Amino acid sequence: VVVLVQSGALPAVAGTTTVAVLPAGSQILDIQVDTTTVYGAATTLVIGDGTTANKFVTSTTITTAGRDDTSSTKQWLQFVNIGTTDVAIVATTAGSATTGAAWVTITYAQKSSLGAENPVSA
């Protein structure tokens, strides 16, 4: 099992951004949101897989700079095995901000496409 990290930037304006693409069978270990520039207006964030917008983080409001505490809105049971195909991790923001910046970081364990912890080497 290998632990890896992928990060993606969130723009100031509301919209949808693919922040990572995780390999099949991966297990998400954590999702962190770091605001580097305070948004000009309250901005809400959900994180999903492109099909279910809030599959991994149901909703959090970004109001200050620093690491956002998303622990109460994480859907931990969805983290165990993302499935047998690669999955895009998609962040969707809403609000009227025109300034601001943040990063979403996904920490995950890469396993076999079926979720086995000891995949056979090629």
N, C-alpha and C positions, 0 to 999 in steps of 0.2 A: 504494500500500500504506500502510495506517495501522497504527501500533503502539498497542495499547490494553492496559489492565489491568483485571482484575476480581478482587475479593477477597471472601472469605466467612469468617465466624467458625466455629471449632470449639468445641462445648460441652464441658464437663467430663466428662460421662458418655458412655460408649461408644454409638456409633450411626452413622447415615448422614446426611450433610449435603450438599445441593447448594450448592457454593461459587461456581459461575459457570455461565452458559449462553453458549457461544461460537457465533458465526454460522457457517453452512456455509462450507466452504472455508478456514477459518482455519488458520494454522500456529502452534502453540504454540512460543514462544521460550524460556520458562522457567517453572518452578513453584517457588515458595518457600514455606517453612513457617516462620512466626515465632511462637515461644511467648512470650506476654506474662506468663503466670502459670504457674509450674511445676505440672505435674500431680501429684496426691497419690500416684499409683502409676504405674509404667511403663505407657505407652500406646503402642500400635502404630498406624500409620497407613498406609493404602493409598489411592491416588487413581486413579479410573477414570472410565468414561463411563456408569455406570448399568447397563450390560450386563456388562462385564468389570471387576470391582472393582479390579483392579490394572493396568489398561491403561497408565497413565502413570507411576505410581510403585509399584514392586512391594511394598516394605515398609520402613518406617523406624520406629525406636523413639524416642519423644520423652521425654527424661530431664532436660533442662535448659532454662532460659530462653534466649531469643535465636534466631538463625537456625539452623535445622536443616540440616545438610549432606545433601541427598538426591541428590547427584550420582551416586553409585554405584548407586542404585536407580531412577533415571529410565530410562524406556524411550524413548530419543531417537528411534528410528525411527518411533514412533507419533505424534511431534510434527509431522511434515511436513505432513500435510493431514488434518484431522479428518473429512472426508467431505462429501457433498453436502446434508446436512441439519444443522440446528442441533444442538449436542451439549451436554448437561448434564455438567459436571465434578463428580463426586461423591467426597467424602472419607469414608472409613469408618474409624472408630477402634474399638479393642478394648482392654479392660483394666478394672481395677476402680476407677479413679479417680473421685472425686466432686467434686474441685476441680481447677481448672486452666483455661487458656484459650490458644487459638492462632488464628492467621489463616493461611489459604492464599491466596496471590496467584498468579494466572495472568497472564503477560505473553504477548501473542499478536499476530500480524500478521493484519489482516483483509483477505482477498482476495475474489475472486468466488466464488460457490458451487461452481464447478468447480476452484478453486484457482489461477486465473489471477492473476498478479501485477499486471496492469494492467487491472482491470475497467472496463468502459465506464460512464461516469457516466449517471445517469438524466436 
